Amino acid sequence: MPEIPAEQPYRGQRAALATQHGKARALAPPLLRRLGLIAYPVAVDTDQFGTFTGSISRTATAPQAALAKARAGMAASGLTLGLASEGSFGSHPWLPFGAGGVETLAFVDVQRGLELTVSAVSRRTNFAHHEVADGGDIAPFLARIGFPAHALVVKDPGGTLLATGLQNMDALSALAWPGNRLETDMRAHLNPTRMAAIRALAGRLAARLAAPCPACSSPGWGEVDLARGLPCSSCAQPTQWVVAIIDGCTVCDHRETRPRADAVTAASPASCDWCNP
């Protein structure tokens, strides 16, 4: 184990990692290196919380689903620490016509009464689909999404699932009929791009758990909300731009406000509802 400061509260402890898609190889290294926390994989049917293919709908939000997975792993293992991941993919939140993804990690510490989620918009994702056309060439699509390192899902024109986890060209060719739909398989163990995003977010979770609350010393101090209302540079009316960051503790609910890191003090009139209604 790396040399971890003795004051780290999770040094040498195990957290149940609910996964059936090999996420330990992404999550374990940052948590062990920064905290000495051991991500202990627990076989849990995480599909019960929703699938990317749509065969089981996710009825909760991503943070809620991640927390539910973490609790399921704790129940299955008997451990008092839990860890889980959840991903959401669709249109990019601010890039028109682009695909985007949001990764969420959840951490639960029953003994401290701590429930923490951290999320990040994926900077890179290969989330995409392609309708096979009569006489069309699927090679450009395959190159763009990184096949065969990244697997594919195939559905028929009616949306019936024909195959998942395809990484073999012969098997894919047998299903690449006109009208069928090819989709990227977004399960982490079959999507290296997503696995890299999960690992990066694990580093953020580790940093968050390494930060104690200034009021009660519980781990997990960090950003919990944003204060909006940055004044317009032209008319000084409040806008939807962020004016400050609100840090907080999920155990004692202590809150502190800090200014934006970039020191921006005014918003562009283009974003002002008064100047640009």
N, C-alpha and C positions, 0 to 999 in steps of 0.2 A: 504494500500500500504506500502511496506517496506520503511524504512528510507533511502532516496536517496539523495546524496549531491545536493544542489541547483544548482551547476554549471553544472550538467548533462543536456545537451541540449534537451534530449528527455523525461525528467521527466514529467509524467502525460499526454503525448501525445499518440494518437492512430495511429497504422500502419495497413493498410488494409492487412489482411492475406488471399490471394486467395487460397482456399482449398475446396475440397469436400470430403476429407478423414480424417477429424478429427485431423489435425496436430497441432491445437492450444494447445492440451494438452501436446505436446512435446516442442513446441516453446515458449509458453507464459511464463512459470515459469522462465527460465533463463533471459529472456529479462526484465521481471518485476523486478526481484530481483536485477539485476546489474544496470539497466538503469532507472527503473521506466516507461519503455515503455510498452504500452498495445497492445498486438496482438489482433486485432479486426477481427474475422473471417468474410469473405465475400463469399457468395455462387457464385462461378465462375465455369463454365464448363471447368475445367483444362484438360479434356480429349482431347480438341481441339488441344493441344500442343503435343499430343502423348500418347500412352497407352503402358503398359508393355506387354499386350497380342499381340501386333502387329496389332490390328484392325485399329489403326490410327498411322501412322509412325511419329516419331519425326524428323523433317527436320533440326532443329537447333541444336547447341551444348547445353549441359546441362546448362551452365551459361546463354546462350541466352534465352533458354526456361524459366528458372527461372525468369529472368528479365521481359520477356513478361508476365508471370503469375502475377508478382507483379504489372505491369502497368495495367493489366486487372482488378485486384482488386481495384486499385486506381480509375480507370474509373467508376467502378460499385458503389463505395462508396462515391466518391467525396473527399476522403482524399488525402493529399499531401505526405503521407508516405506510402510506399508499401513494402510488405514482401512476399516471396514465396520460395518454396522448389522444387528441382528436383533430382531424383535418376537415376543412370545408373548402370546396372549389367551385368556381363559377366565373362570372364576369369580374374583371379587375375593378376594385373600388374607385379608382380615379383615372385609369387609362382607357379611353373609349376603344371598343372593339378588341380589347386585350383580355386574356385569361388571367385569373389570379387565384391565389389560395391563402388561407389563413390557418396557421398551425396554433394549436392550444395545448398547453401542458397543465396538468392539475397535480397538486401535492396536498396530501392530508396527513395531519399529525393529530391523532385522537387525544393523546395525553395532554397536549398543549391547547387543544381546541382550535387548531389552525387549519384553515382551508384556503388554499391559494391557487389562483390560475394566472398564467401569463400567456399572452397571445402575440403573434406577429404576422403581418402580411408577408407572404413568401415573395422574395425578390425575383426568384426564378421558379417557374413551374412548366411542365410539359403537358398540362391538362388540355386535352383537345379531342376532337372526334372527326370522323370522315365518313361520308356516305359513299359507298363503292358504286361507281358509275359503269355502265356497259362500255367495255373497251377502254376504261380509264386506267391510268397508271397510279398505283398506290405507293410507289417507291418514294416520291417526294415527301409524302406524309410520314412514312416510316422513318426516313432520315431526320425529319424535323423533330419527331418525338423521341428519337434515340432507341428505336427498336434494333436488336432484340434485348439490349440491356434493360430497357424499360418494356414491361409486358403490355399486352393488349387484351381488351374485352371485345367480344363480338356479339351483336344482337341482330335478329332478323328484322325486316321492315315493320313488323308489328310490335317490336320492343321485347320479344322473347329472348332471354339470355341463351346463347348458343355455346359460349366458351369463355372462360376467364383464365388469366395467367399465361396467355400465349406468348412464347418466346422462341418458337420454332417456325421457320419460314414455310416448311412443307405443310404443317398443321394449319397455319394461317391461310395459305393459298387454297386449301380445301374448303375454306369458309368465306373467302373473299368474293362472294357472288354479288352481282349487281343488286342494289337495294339494301344490302346488309350494312350495318353501321359498325365502324371500328372506333373503339374508345380506349383512351389510355387507362391502364389498370392503376388506380391510385393507392392501392395497398402498399404500405411502406417497404415491405421486403421485396417488392417487385418494381420499385420506383426509386432508383438511386438519387434522383434530384430531390424528391420529397424527403428521403432519409437524411440528406445533407441539411435541409431546412430544420428538421427535428433536432439534429445535433447542435445546430447553432442556437436554437431556442433553449436547449438544455443548458447551454452555457449561461444564458440570461437567468434561467431559473436558479442555477447554482449561485450566481452572484447575488440574487435576491435573497436566497436563504442564508447567505453568509452575512447579510446586513441585519443587525439587531435593531429592534424598536428603541428609540431614545427614551421612551416612557416606561416600558415594561420589560425590555431586553429580549422579547420573543423574536425568533428569526422571521425573516420575510418582509422586512421594512422596504417600501418602495412605492412606485407610482400606482395610485388607485383611481385617479380621476384627473380630468382636465378642466381648468377654469377658462371659459371662453368670454369674449368681449373685448378683444384687442381693439383700441380705437382706430378709426379711419384716419389716415394721414391728411385727408382733405377737410372733412367736416367734424372729426373727433367723435362721431357717434360710434357706439359699440358694434363690432362685427362678430361673425362666428369664428374668427381666428382665435387660437389659443393665446391667452394672456399670461397663464401661470400653470405650473404642474402641482398637483396635490399628491403628496406622499402620505402613506398611511400604514397602519398595522391591522391585520385581520383578526387579532386576538383581543386587543384592548380598545380598538377603534380610535386611537390617537391619530390626529391629522396635523400636517404642517404644509405650508404653501411655499413654493420656491419659484423664482422667475424662470422664464425660458432660457435655455442654455445658449441660444444664439444672440441674445440681447436685443432682439427686434422689439421695438416699442410702438410701432404703428403698422396698420394693415394697408394694403393697396386699395385705392378707391374702387377698383374693379370688383372687389369682393364685398363692397359696402352696399347694403340694401337701400340706403338713402341716396348715395351718389349714382348707383347703378341698379335701379329697381328692376 
